[in-house]
Amino acid sequence: MGGYIEEREELERRRKPKEEELSVEEELLSRLDPLIEDRFIVEVIRPIKAGKEAVVYCCRAHPSIERELVAAKIFRPPEMRSFKKDGIYRQGREHMGPVDARLLRGLAKKTRGGKLQRFNAWISHEMKTLEILHRAGADVPEPIERHGPVILMEYIGTEEDPAPVLVGVTLGEDEARGIYRRLLNNVDLFLANNRVHSDLSAYNVLYSNGRGVIIDFPQAVDPRYNDDAFDLLVRDIKNLNAYFEDYDMELVDPIEHSLSIWRKHVDPLR
């Protein structure tokens, strides 16, 4: 009898991770219900990208928003995330407008409420950055709507084939040169609009129709208020170079290029 009970207990232990994973997915998908009710989407097709911070789903759009597909980025609940290393990115956000300032007031508190405020600020900041950069003409997904932990945005790719991340794509030499130049132009445009991506690499660029579309902006910083912005800019360009160095092309020097565009847009005396 004892052996039977131990066997049952072992089976229950093996089942628990699957049940927990299912409950997490159900919770994430429930965040899309308001967007269905508000007639932004009509169907969740499938997940297309899953990371530590968020899961992105391909969704069928409601006819009222005049597009076939949209991407829904659902941020994981705050209790599933770690904010221990985000101080470098939050620096200076209190100066970046009334919405960010209001949300950031409680961030110093090591309470559940303070963590929730930090979580909301992280999402709000990405939505605001996408709006600014898309309006400026940058190669970023068009933001459509934000509801709680969900950002609804332009879907890149087709229903059958979501746009792949650049790191998994092999380009022709001429195409690689063109994409590299355009990505550098985007970095310049970001800086002209007071943003440094701060986590840019071939992992955060989608490849679509011969161009790169840059994604994932929650950690973007404003160079006017963040003391680490220049170093983050240099790191972004180093990371881009790391992908393109396998191609027969001339790459910019990360520090010299960063200084050039920094002097143009931020501080001419640096």
C-alpha positions in Angstrom: 0.0 0.0 0.0 2.8 2.3 0.9 4.5 1.8 -2.5 1.2 2.6 -4.2 0.8 5.9 -2.3 4.5 6.9 -3.1 3.9 6.1 -6.7 0.7 8.3 -6.8 2.6 11.1 -5.1 5.4 10.9 -7.6 2.9 11.0 -10.5 1.3 14.1 -8.9 4.7 15.8 -8.6 5.4 15.2 -12.3 2.0 16.6 -13.3 2.3 19.9 -11.4 4.8 21.7 -13.7 2.5 21.1 -16.7 -0.5 22.3 -14.8 1.4 25.4 -13.7 2.5 26.1 -17.3 -1.0 25.8 -18.5 -2.3 28.2 -15.8 0.3 30.8 -16.7 -0.7 30.6 -20.4 -4.3 30.8 -19.5 -3.6 33.9 -17.4 -1.7 35.5 -20.2 -4.4 34.8 -22.8 -7.1 36.2 -20.4 -5.3 39.6 -20.8 -6.5 39.7 -24.4 -10.2 39.5 -23.4 -10.7 43.3 -23.1 -9.2 43.7 -26.6 -11.6 41.2 -28.0 -14.5 43.0 -26.2 -13.3 46.4 -27.5 -13.2 45.0 -31.1 -9.5 45.2 -31.7 -9.0 41.5 -32.2 -11.3 38.6 -33.0 -9.0 35.5 -32.6 -5.7 34.5 -31.1 -3.9 32.4 -33.7 -0.7 31.3 -32.0 2.3 32.4 -30.0 5.2 33.6 -32.2 7.8 34.7 -29.6 8.3 33.8 -26.0 10.9 35.5 -23.7 11.5 36.1 -20.1 9.6 39.4 -20.0 6.8 38.8 -22.5 5.0 36.5 -25.0 4.0 37.8 -28.4 0.9 36.3 -30.1 -0.3 36.5 -33.7 -3.9 37.6 -33.6 -6.6 38.1 -36.3 -7.6 41.8 -36.2 -11.2 43.1 -36.1 -12.2 44.6 -39.4 -12.7 47.9 -37.7 -8.9 48.5 -37.5 -8.4 47.8 -41.2 -5.7 45.2 -41.1 -5.7 41.4 -41.2 -3.3 40.5 -38.5 -1.8 42.2 -35.4 0.8 41.3 -32.8 -0.2 41.2 -29.1 2.8 41.5 -26.8 1.7 40.4 -23.3 4.1 41.2 -20.5 4.5 38.4 -17.9 3.1 39.2 -14.4 5.4 41.2 -12.2 5.9 38.3 -9.8 7.4 36.3 -12.7 9.9 39.1 -13.5 13.1 40.4 -11.9 13.7 44.2 -11.7 17.0 43.9 -9.9 19.1 45.1 -12.9 16.8 47.7 -14.4 18.1 50.7 -12.5 20.5 51.7 -15.3 17.5 52.0 -17.7 15.1 53.7 -15.3 17.6 56.5 -14.5 16.1 59.8 -15.6 12.6 58.6 -16.5 11.1 61.0 -14.0 11.9 63.8 -16.4 10.2 62.1 -19.4 6.6 63.4 -19.1 3.7 63.3 -16.6 2.7 59.7 -17.3 6.1 58.2 -16.6 6.6 60.5 -13.6 3.3 59.4 -12.0 4.0 55.8 -12.5 7.5 56.0 -11.2 6.7 57.6 -7.8 6.5 54.3 -6.0 9.4 52.6 -7.6 11.8 53.0 -4.7 9.4 51.1 -2.5 10.3 47.4 -2.1 6.7 46.4 -1.8 4.3 44.6 -4.1 2.7 48.0 -4.9 6.1 49.4 -5.9 6.9 46.4 -8.0 3.5 46.8 -9.8 4.2 50.5 -10.5 7.6 49.6 -11.9 5.9 46.9 -14.1 3.3 49.4 -15.4 6.0 52.0 -16.1 8.0 49.5 -18.1 5.1 48.8 -20.4 4.0 52.4 -20.6 7.5 53.4 -21.6 7.7 50.9 -24.4 4.3 52.1 -25.8 5.4 55.7 -25.6 8.7 55.0 -27.3 7.1 53.1 -30.1 4.7 56.0 -30.7 7.5 58.6 -30.8 9.7 56.5 -33.1 7.0 55.3 -35.5 5.8 58.9 -35.8 9.4 59.9 -36.7 9.5 57.3 -39.5 11.7 54.7 -37.8 11.6 51.1 -38.8 9.6 49.9 -35.8 6.2 48.2 -35.6 3.3 50.6 -35.6 1.8 50.7 -32.1 -2.0 50.4 -32.1 -3.3 50.1 -28.5 -2.2 49.4 -25.0 -4.5 47.8 -22.4 -3.0 46.8 -19.1 0.0 44.5 -19.7 -0.7 44.2 -23.4 0.7 46.3 -26.3 -1.1 45.7 -29.6 1.1 46.5 -32.6 1.7 46.0 -36.2 2.3 42.3 -37.2 5.4 41.7 -39.3 5.3 38.7 -41.6 2.5 36.5 -42.8 0.1 34.2 -40.9 2.1 31.1 -41.9 5.5 32.7 -41.6 6.2 35.3 -38.9 9.2 37.5 -39.7 12.3 35.8 -38.4 14.9 37.6 -36.1 17.9 38.8 -38.0 20.3 36.6 -36.1 18.9 33.5 -37.8 19.0 34.9 -41.3 21.9 34.6 -43.8 21.9 37.7 -46.1 23.5 38.3 -49.5 26.5 40.6 -49.3 24.8 43.6 -51.0 21.7 43.1 -48.9 23.7 43.0 -45.7 25.4 46.3 -46.5 22.0 47.9 -47.2 20.4 46.6 -44.0 23.5 47.6 -41.9 23.4 51.2 -43.2 19.7 51.4 -42.6 19.9 50.1 -39.1 22.6 52.7 -38.4 20.3 55.3 -39.8 17.7 54.2 -37.4 20.0 54.4 -34.4 20.7 58.0 -35.6 17.0 58.7 -35.9 16.4 57.3 -32.4 19.0 59.6 -30.9 17.4 62.6 -32.8 14.2 61.7 -31.0 15.9 61.3 -27.6 16.1 57.6 -27.4 18.8 55.0 -27.2 17.5 51.4 -27.7 20.0 50.1 -25.0 19.5 46.4 -26.0 19.9 46.5 -29.7 21.3 43.4 -31.4 20.4 41.0 -34.2 18.1 39.3 -31.7 15.9 42.4 -31.6 15.6 43.0 -35.3 13.0 41.3 -37.4 13.9 40.6 -41.1 11.1 41.4 -43.5 11.1 42.2 -47.2 14.8 43.1 -47.3 14.7 45.4 -44.3 15.2 45.2 -40.6 12.4 46.1 -38.2 13.6 46.9 -34.7 11.6 45.7 -31.7 11.6 45.5 -27.9 12.0 49.0 -26.4 11.1 48.8 -22.7 14.7 49.5 -21.7 15.2 52.4 -24.0 16.7 55.5 -22.3 16.6 59.2 -22.9 20.2 60.5 -23.5 19.3 63.9 -22.0 18.7 62.4 -18.5 20.6 59.1 -18.3 24.3 59.2 -17.4 24.9 55.8 -19.0 23.2 56.5 -22.3 26.4 57.0 -24.3 27.9 53.7 -23.1 24.6 52.0 -24.0 24.7 53.6 -27.4 28.2 52.3 -28.0 27.1 48.8 -26.8 24.2 48.8 -29.3 26.5 49.5 -32.2 29.0 46.9 -31.0 26.2 44.4 -30.9 25.1 45.2 -34.5 28.7 44.9 -35.7 28.9 41.5 -34.1 26.3 40.2 -36.5 27.6 42.0 -39.6 31.3 41.2 -39.1 31.0 37.9 -41.0 30.1 39.8 -44.2 32.6 41.5 -46.6 31.8 45.1 -45.6 33.3 48.0 -43.7 31.9 48.5 -40.3 31.8 51.7 -38.3 34.0 52.1 -35.2 31.4 51.9 -32.4 33.0 54.7 -30.3 33.8 57.1 -33.1 30.3 56.6 -34.7 28.6 57.1 -31.4 30.6 60.3 -30.7 29.6 61.6 -34.2 25.9 61.2 -33.8 26.0 62.1 -30.1 27.6 65.5 -30.9 25.0 66.0 -33.6 22.0 65.3 -31.5 22.9 65.5 -27.8 26.0 67.4 -26.9 28.3 69.0 -29.4 31.0 69.5 -26.9 31.5 65.8 -25.9 
